[in-house]
Amino acid sequence: MMTGLLIGGAVEAATLKISHIRPQGAIVDQELKVFASDVEKATEGDVKVKIFAASALGDYTTVQERISVGAVDMAVQPAATAASRQMQITYFPYVAANWKEAKVAYGPGGAIYEAMKELYAKQDITMLAAYPVYFGGVALNRDAVSPGDANVEKGIKVRVPGIKSFQLTSDSLGYISSPIPFSEAFTAVQTGVVDGVIGSGAEGYYASFRDVTKTYVPVNTHFEAWYMLINSGTLADMDSEDRDALQKAAKAFEAKRWDRAEADQSDYEQKLADYGATIVKLSDEELAAAAKKVRAEVWPQILEDIGADWGQGILDRIAN
């Protein structure tokens, strides 16, 4: 195997920079350390993976752009929709009701999995794996108002990502959406600009918002999947054996995540509770009613935004 540059008659190992958005020590950080170790062993040291935690290489939207042009090698992160509105398909609200349905859509060979792979390819990015994280919910720095009834206007302003599907879902559930960048979200809650956050789940809220979370409502707003990405040129330039080893390690990374993601979600809900938050569990009937309302009100608007025929085709594949 030979990867990297020939310097002074010796092959220097290639070092791939990989970005993620969580702090050091978070689950994704721990799992990427295992991935990096697996890659180094499988390539006999030809390929090393250097991890940059906590968005050290830039916000995930910037990192996606930089992977596209080869300025950053790799990342595990949410999809940034600025480059392609069709990437909103990964954030479609209430596309899955449980983990089994989520794996059908977001797992290898699933309709959303394949759609995202194609969309990344158009940006010169190869999607190596999906990384399931959690079902989303609402974190509040106050008591909830009728959390199980989406028909009640709550009078609660919440931060949402600058992605149309989250804004529409928040409004449909009875909240007042306020698009605020992630980097400013904690301060916005802390200072009372907003009363809470929509767009993440228990693990994300524990990692970044636990000090301002008084109430957590797991209303299953969306299924959060991140993606392991690599610049397509970087991957193509690798020695074939090293490339195969990297892709095999990525598949193992993906499979391990699917095995433990559901349990991790429950663990982080408990961690929020242990930290002092009230967890407001909703009944199956309340969750079904919320899903029905959001699908009726939000789906048509997102489909219009991403291309109705294209988007409906993906949803039909999931349903069948």
Backbone torsions as a table, in degrees:
resi	resn	phi	psi	omega
1	MET	NA	137.6	175.8
2	MET	-141.9	115.6	177.6
3	THR	-132.3	145.8	177.3
4	GLY	99.0	-163.1	-172.9
5	LEU	-100.9	145.2	175.6
6	LEU	-88.8	109.9	-176.4
7	ILE	-124.2	120.7	178.0
8	GLY	58.3	33.5	176.9
9	GLY	82.6	0.3	179.8
10	ALA	-122.3	147.4	179.0
11	VAL	-83.6	125.5	177.3
12	GLU	-92.9	131.6	-178.0
13	ALA	-62.4	142.9	174.8
14	ALA	-78.8	137.0	176.7
15	THR	-115.3	119.0	179.9
16	LEU	-96.8	127.2	176.7
17	LYS	-85.7	127.1	178.5
18	ILE	-124.3	130.4	-176.4
19	SER	-104.7	147.5	166.3
20	HIS	-146.6	169.1	-168.4
21	ILE	-99.2	-7.7	-175.7
22	ARG	-93.5	161.0	177.3
23	PRO	-65.3	161.7	173.5
24	GLN	-59.0	139.9	179.5
25	GLY	93.1	-14.3	176.5
26	ALA	-65.6	165.8	-175.6
27	ILE	-56.8	-46.5	-178.4
28	VAL	-62.8	-34.8	178.2
29	ASP	-65.3	-44.3	178.4
30	GLN	-62.5	-44.2	-177.3
31	GLU	-69.7	-32.3	176.6
32	LEU	-70.1	-29.5	175.7
33	LYS	-65.5	-38.6	175.8
34	VAL	-65.7	-44.0	178.2
35	PHE	-58.1	-47.6	-179.4
36	ALA	-60.4	-41.7	178.7
37	SER	-64.5	-42.8	179.2
38	ASP	-61.7	-41.6	-179.5
39	VAL	-65.4	-45.1	-178.7
40	GLU	-62.8	-41.8	179.0
41	LYS	-66.6	-44.9	-175.7
42	ALA	-67.9	-27.2	-179.7
43	THR	-99.8	9.7	-179.8
44	GLU	53.8	39.0	176.1
45	GLY	84.9	-0.7	179.9
46	ASP	-67.3	-33.9	-177.4
47	VAL	-122.9	122.9	174.8
48	LYS	-113.5	146.9	179.4
49	VAL	-117.4	119.5	179.1
50	LYS	-103.0	123.7	-173.3
51	ILE	-92.7	132.1	174.9
52	PHE	-117.4	105.5	-176.4
53	ALA	-85.4	171.0	169.6
54	ALA	54.0	39.5	177.1
55	SER	56.2	34.7	-178.6
56	ALA	-62.9	-24.3	179.3
57	LEU	-96.1	5.5	179.5
58	GLY	124.7	163.2	174.1
59	ASP	-56.1	150.6	-174.1
60	TYR	-59.3	-29.1	177.7
61	THR	-67.6	-41.2	177.6
62	THR	-67.5	-41.9	-179.5
63	VAL	-61.8	-41.1	178.3
64	GLN	-60.0	-43.0	177.3
65	GLU	-62.1	-40.0	-177.2
66	ARG	-72.6	-32.1	173.8
67	ILE	-65.9	-40.2	-179.3
68	SER	-56.4	-37.3	-178.3
69	VAL	-99.1	0.8	176.0
70	GLY	87.4	9.4	179.6
71	ALA	-78.3	-25.9	170.7
72	VAL	-123.3	140.6	-175.2
73	ASP	-77.6	-51.2	-169.1
74	MET	-143.9	166.6	172.9
75	ALA	-161.7	157.1	163.2
76	VAL	-123.3	113.8	-170.4
77	GLN	-167.3	168.8	175.0
78	PRO	-65.8	162.0	176.6
79	ALA	-78.4	134.9	174.7
80	ALA	-94.7	122.8	-172.0
81	THR	-88.8	-4.3	-177.1
82	ALA	-61.5	-36.6	-177.8
83	ALA	-76.5	-23.2	-179.0
84	SER	-156.8	113.5	179.3
85	ARG	-62.5	-24.7	179.8
86	GLN	-63.7	-20.6	178.4
87	MET	-66.8	-9.2	173.1
88	GLN	-61.5	-15.9	-180.0
89	ILE	-58.5	-30.8	-179.5
90	THR	-71.8	-20.9	-179.3
91	TYR	-102.3	12.0	-177.8
92	PHE	-54.8	125.6	-177.9
93	PRO	-71.3	140.9	173.7
94	TYR	54.3	39.1	176.2
95	VAL	-81.8	-19.3	177.3
96	ALA	-137.2	142.7	-178.0
97	ALA	-99.3	-16.3	-177.5
98	ASN	-156.0	177.5	-175.5
99	TRP	-66.9	-34.1	178.4
100	LYS	-63.2	-45.6	178.6
101	GLU	-66.9	-35.6	179.6
102	ALA	-62.4	-41.0	-178.8
103	LYS	-68.4	-32.4	176.7
104	VAL	-61.9	-39.4	-176.9
105	ALA	-85.0	-42.0	-170.7
106	TYR	-104.6	-9.3	179.9
107	GLY	-81.2	172.2	-179.2
108	PRO	-51.3	128.7	-178.8
109	GLY	85.2	-9.0	-179.7
110	GLY	-70.5	161.3	-174.3
111	ALA	-62.7	-44.2	179.9
112	ILE	-72.9	-38.9	177.2
113	TYR	-54.1	-51.2	-177.1
114	GLU	-69.2	-37.2	178.8
115	ALA	-63.9	-43.6	179.8
116	MET	-65.9	-37.5	178.2
117	LYS	-59.4	-43.3	179.5
118	GLU	-68.2	-39.7	-179.3
119	LEU	-67.4	-40.2	176.6
120	TYR	-64.4	-39.7	-177.7
121	ALA	-58.9	-33.5	179.1
122	LYS	-67.7	-16.1	178.4
123	GLN	-103.4	16.7	-177.7
124	ASP	61.8	34.7	178.4
125	ILE	-122.3	132.9	175.2
126	THR	-99.9	126.3	176.8
127	MET	-86.9	114.1	-177.4
128	LEU	-86.9	-27.4	-175.0
129	ALA	-167.6	157.8	167.9
130	ALA	-99.5	151.4	-177.1
131	TYR	-130.2	92.4	-179.1
132	PRO	-66.8	136.5	-174.5
133	VAL	-116.3	-58.7	-176.0
134	TYR	-174.7	169.4	164.1
135	PHE	-87.8	141.0	-174.1
136	GLY	-81.5	165.1	178.9
137	GLY	-154.8	-168.1	-176.7
138	VAL	-117.2	122.4	176.3
139	ALA	-105.4	127.6	-176.0
140	LEU	-123.7	146.7	175.1
141	ASN	-96.7	35.6	-177.3
142	ARG	-167.2	-179.6	176.1
143	ASP	-73.3	150.7	177.8
144	ALA	-76.4	156.8	175.0
145	VAL	-119.3	116.2	179.9
146	SER	41.1	56.4	-173.1
147	PRO	-63.0	-24.4	-178.1
148	GLY	-94.1	3.9	-177.8
149	ASP	-123.2	103.1	-177.8
150	ALA	-69.6	-13.3	-178.7
151	ASN	-83.8	-8.2	-179.9
152	VAL	-90.9	126.9	173.9
153	GLU	-74.8	117.9	-169.1
154	LYS	-85.4	-19.7	-177.9
155	GLY	66.5	22.8	-177.8
156	ILE	-113.2	122.7	178.9
157	LYS	-88.4	129.4	-179.3
158	VAL	-127.4	146.3	174.2
159	ARG	-73.5	135.5	172.2
160	VAL	-127.6	154.2	172.8
161	PRO	-63.0	160.4	178.7
162	GLY	-78.7	51.4	-179.3
163	ILE	-126.4	127.6	-170.4
164	LYS	-54.3	-40.7	-176.0
165	SER	-61.7	-37.4	178.7
166	PHE	-70.1	-40.4	179.3
167	GLN	-62.0	-45.8	-178.9
168	LEU	-67.1	-39.1	179.1
169	THR	-65.2	-44.0	177.8
170	SER	-57.3	-47.0	179.9
171	ASP	-63.1	-41.9	-178.0
172	SER	-65.1	-31.2	179.5
173	LEU	-81.9	-1.5	175.0
174	GLY	99.1	8.3	178.6
175	TYR	-97.1	167.8	176.5
176	ILE	-104.4	110.7	-173.4
177	SER	-83.9	141.0	179.2
178	SER	-135.1	101.8	-179.1
179	PRO	-65.3	120.8	-179.3
180	ILE	-139.6	134.7	177.7
181	PRO	-57.6	148.2	-178.5
182	PHE	-55.9	-39.5	-176.1
183	SER	-63.7	-19.7	-178.8
184	GLU	-106.7	-2.8	-170.4
185	ALA	-67.2	-44.5	-178.4
186	PHE	-59.2	-47.5	-179.5
187	THR	-63.1	-35.8	179.3
188	ALA	-62.8	-39.6	177.0
189	VAL	-72.8	-44.0	-176.5
190	GLN	-60.5	-37.3	-176.6
191	THR	-93.8	-0.7	176.4
192	GLY	84.2	10.2	174.9
193	VAL	-62.3	-38.9	172.0
194	VAL	-130.7	163.2	-178.4
195	ASP	-99.5	-1.6	-177.9
196	GLY	178.2	-167.9	-172.7
197	VAL	-139.4	138.2	167.8
198	ILE	-123.4	143.7	177.6
199	GLY	131.0	-10.0	-179.9
200	SER	-128.1	-168.8	178.0
201	GLY	-137.3	-171.0	-171.6
202	ALA	-55.4	-44.2	-178.6
203	GLU	-63.8	-43.5	180.0
204	GLY	-66.6	-40.6	179.5
205	TYR	-68.6	-36.9	177.8
206	TYR	-67.6	-40.4	-177.9
207	ALA	-67.1	-39.1	-168.9
208	SER	-120.9	-16.1	-173.0
209	PHE	-132.8	12.0	-173.1
210	ARG	-61.4	-28.7	-179.0
211	ASP	-76.2	-11.2	178.8
212	VAL	-124.0	19.8	179.3
213	THR	-109.3	111.2	177.7
214	LYS	-96.2	-31.5	-177.1
215	THR	-138.1	136.7	175.1
216	TYR	-125.1	127.2	-179.0
217	VAL	-115.0	102.5	178.9
218	PRO	-77.6	79.7	-174.7
219	VAL	-92.9	5.7	174.4
220	ASN	58.9	43.9	-176.8
221	THR	-52.9	-39.0	-178.6
222	HIS	-160.8	168.0	172.6
223	PHE	-101.8	123.7	-177.2
224	GLU	-92.8	116.1	172.3
225	ALA	-123.9	131.1	171.2
226	TRP	-98.9	174.0	-176.7
227	TYR	-134.9	139.3	173.3
228	MET	-87.2	120.6	-172.4
229	LEU	-120.9	151.8	172.6
230	ILE	-145.7	145.0	175.3
231	ASN	-59.8	130.6	-173.9
232	SER	-63.2	-36.1	178.1
233	GLY	-66.6	-41.1	177.6
234	THR	-59.6	-44.1	179.8
235	LEU	-65.1	-43.5	-178.0
236	ALA	-65.2	-31.1	-177.1
237	ASP	-79.1	-9.0	-178.5
238	MET	-74.2	150.3	168.9
239	ASP	-53.4	139.9	-173.1
240	SER	-58.8	-38.2	179.9
241	GLU	-68.7	-39.6	177.9
242	ASP	-66.7	-40.6	178.9
243	ARG	-61.3	-44.6	178.5
244	ASP	-62.6	-39.2	179.8
245	ALA	-65.3	-41.6	178.3
246	LEU	-62.7	-45.4	-179.0
247	GLN	-66.6	-36.2	177.3
248	LYS	-66.2	-41.2	178.1
249	ALA	-65.1	-36.0	178.4
250	ALA	-65.2	-39.4	178.9
251	LYS	-66.8	-37.8	177.2
252	ALA	-66.8	-39.6	176.6
253	PHE	-59.2	-43.9	-179.9
254	GLU	-65.9	-47.6	-177.6
255	ALA	-62.5	-40.7	179.4
256	LYS	-61.8	-39.6	-179.6
257	ARG	-64.8	-43.5	178.5
258	TRP	-62.7	-32.6	-179.0
259	ASP	-68.2	-29.9	-172.2
260	ARG	-118.4	-4.8	-172.8
261	ALA	-61.9	-43.2	-177.7
262	GLU	-63.7	-43.8	178.6
263	ALA	-64.8	-37.7	178.7
264	ASP	-63.4	-37.4	178.6
265	GLN	-60.2	-47.0	178.7
266	SER	-62.7	-39.9	180.0
267	ASP	-61.2	-40.5	-176.9
268	TYR	-77.1	-28.0	171.4
269	GLU	-63.3	-40.6	178.9
270	GLN	-68.1	-36.8	177.9
271	LYS	-63.6	-40.1	176.1
272	LEU	-61.6	-42.6	179.4
273	ALA	-63.8	-43.7	179.4
274	ASP	-63.2	-28.6	-179.4
275	TYR	-81.7	-7.5	174.6
276	GLY	118.5	-2.0	-179.9
277	ALA	-80.8	148.4	172.3
278	THR	-89.9	124.7	178.8
279	ILE	-95.9	118.0	-178.1
280	VAL	-97.5	95.4	-179.6
281	LYS	-75.2	133.6	178.4
282	LEU	-102.1	151.4	179.0
283	SER	-76.1	163.2	176.7
284	ASP	-58.2	-36.3	-179.4
285	GLU	-67.2	-41.4	178.8
286	GLU	-66.1	-40.9	178.3
287	LEU	-65.3	-41.0	179.9
288	ALA	-65.4	-38.8	179.2
289	ALA	-66.9	-40.3	177.5
290	ALA	-63.7	-43.8	-179.9
291	ALA	-62.0	-43.0	-178.9
292	LYS	-62.6	-43.1	-179.2
293	LYS	-65.7	-47.2	-177.5
294	VAL	-66.0	-41.5	178.5
295	ARG	-60.5	-41.9	-178.2
296	ALA	-68.8	-38.9	-174.0
297	GLU	-90.5	-34.0	-170.6
298	VAL	-99.6	-41.7	-176.1
299	TRP	-52.2	-48.1	-178.2
300	PRO	-59.9	-35.7	-178.6
301	GLN	-71.3	-38.8	178.4
302	ILE	-70.7	-40.2	178.7
303	LEU	-59.3	-40.1	178.1
304	GLU	-63.2	-34.5	-177.0
305	ASP	-74.3	-35.7	-175.0
306	ILE	-100.7	-6.8	-175.6
307	GLY	107.2	104.1	-170.5
308	ALA	-59.8	-45.7	-176.8
309	ASP	-65.5	-44.5	-179.3
310	TRP	-63.8	-50.4	-177.6
311	GLY	-65.2	-42.9	-179.5
312	GLN	-64.8	-33.5	177.5
313	GLY	-61.6	-39.7	177.9
314	ILE	-67.9	-44.9	179.1
315	LEU	-62.5	-37.8	178.6
316	ASP	-65.6	-37.9	178.0
317	ARG	-63.2	-39.8	179.4
318	ILE	-65.5	-44.4	-177.5
319	ALA	-64.6	-29.7	-177.5
320	ASN	-95.9	NA	NA
